[in-house]
Amino acid sequence: MAGEQEQPARLSYFFGKGYADLWNTIKGAWAENMNSVRMQSAYITQYGLSSPQGLLHLVALICIVVFGTVITAVTSVIHIGVLVVCFCLVYIGFALLWLVDRVYIFFNKINTACPNPNCQANFLIPVYECPNCHVKHTRLVPSKYGILKRTCQCGAKLSTTFLNGRGKLQAYCPVCDSSLSGDTASRQLAVPIIGGISVGKTCYINMAVEQLLYSVAPTRNWEMRFIDDKERNEHGDAMKILSSGHRLPKTDLQALTAYQMELNVPGDKISRRLYVYDIAGEMFEQSSDIIENEAFKYATGLIFMIDPLSLTGYAMEEANRIKIDQYGASPNDFEDILNTLIISLGKLFGLKEKDMLKRNMAVVINKVDIPGLGEKIGDSAVQTYKAAHPEVKTFADARDAVCRRFIDQYGGGSFTRMAESKFKKVRYFTCSALGHNQEGVPYQGEHVIEPLLWVLSQEDPKLKIKGIAA
């Protein structure tokens, strides 16, 4: 339960002063009994046993020694018994409340990740700050310092569970002491975006987040906002660049960009804390670089982005029709990236070679705005495939088949087999993170929201939207 680490708070009466009061009460009762014995002895000495007064005090002394001692002993035992029962009830209540808090955390999947890219620690209960004196409490849980409320050393009352408001306090990472914004009584949904250099991850993330915030959320009556003002401003700056028809600068190799958003679903008391991670393509070239990213340990699901021009067969076929350099072809082999990722995640989770990763993965073929690619894997191609294969019941299943066929056709068959054998569930999507390839014309992403919503809805069914995240 609660640790033994000293806290800047006052001990609860039942864990400190209560014992002292019990001892002092019993000690006082016996002291009073002994005072009565001494007083009667003094009277006997004063009057002598030959006098009526002396004999009377002798009888009183005998009564006090016999009956007074018995009564004091009995009342002391009763007093101890009553207080022991009361203390036990308090301790049982404390233990039950601690357990209820943990059960609440477990069933609502509450946890928090540190936004500091050099830390990325994942934890259940952060360090909390007293709003009055700003001293930090490292173990704000039901404990000897308080059950429902803890009294800080300054006198302020602090809630000790998520049930009564602990998550509203200012919080800090218990590992690196970075400040945490927003309500920490929230369910964490973390989605790393994976892919090679120039595959379009950063553009995809900003377009998907923009649509999630300003198109999807309002239509679903979701309350959604950036948790951190700095990230909101960074996203706003990115969208200004994209809206002016210019591409975003390359992601810093050393940076782990995570947009943090708070999402509240109508009628649900638990908010969601959504992390969307943008990881530089170079990070996937070595297993050691992936292992250093703690975010993979608590990822809800993954989005794996593919540049179709990294398929050698397709790139050669299109070389005479388009200027490949204008589409920023990724130099990385996505099969190598997947293999490195699987090896790294296996090490992170201590898995054997035949074990499956308990994560879902959305595979997204980007740059579908390349001339002619839509006819191969776009919506029209999916509808045509579905019409020709009546056994395929849903659009999503048809899209899976079309995308898988495209990857296999151009030499990426080992990728699909590897992905589907190692991840719990794999869905295929197509999108255009920019919408077109004309510099100077405002960019607008197409089909960017579906992969993100699918990954989120697999973990949290309340985020499923019919017709979008199939």
Secondary structure, DSSP 8 states (H G I E B T S, - for coil): -------SB---GGGTHHHHHHHHHHHHHHHHHHHHHHHHHHHHHHH-TTSHHHHHHHHHHHHIIIIIHHHHHHHHHHHHHHHHHHHHHHHHHHHHHHHHHHHHHHHTTB-EE---TTT--EESS-EEE-TTT--EES--SSBTTBSSEEEBTTS-EEE-SGGGTGGGS-EE-TTT--EE-S-SSEEEEEEEEE--TTSSHHHHHHHHHHHIIIIIHHHHT-EEEES-HHHHHHHHHHHHHHHTT-------TT-EEEEEEEEE-TT-SSEEEEEEEEE-GGGGS-HHHHHT-GGGTT-SEEEEEE-GGGSHHHHHHHTTTS-GGGGT---S-HHHHHHHHHHHHHHHHT--TT--EEEEEEEEE--TTSTTHHHHHSHHHHHHHHHH-TT--SHHHHHHHHHHHHHHHTT-HHHHHHHHHHEEEEEEEE-BSSS---TTS----BS-HHHHHHHHHHH-GGG--TTT--
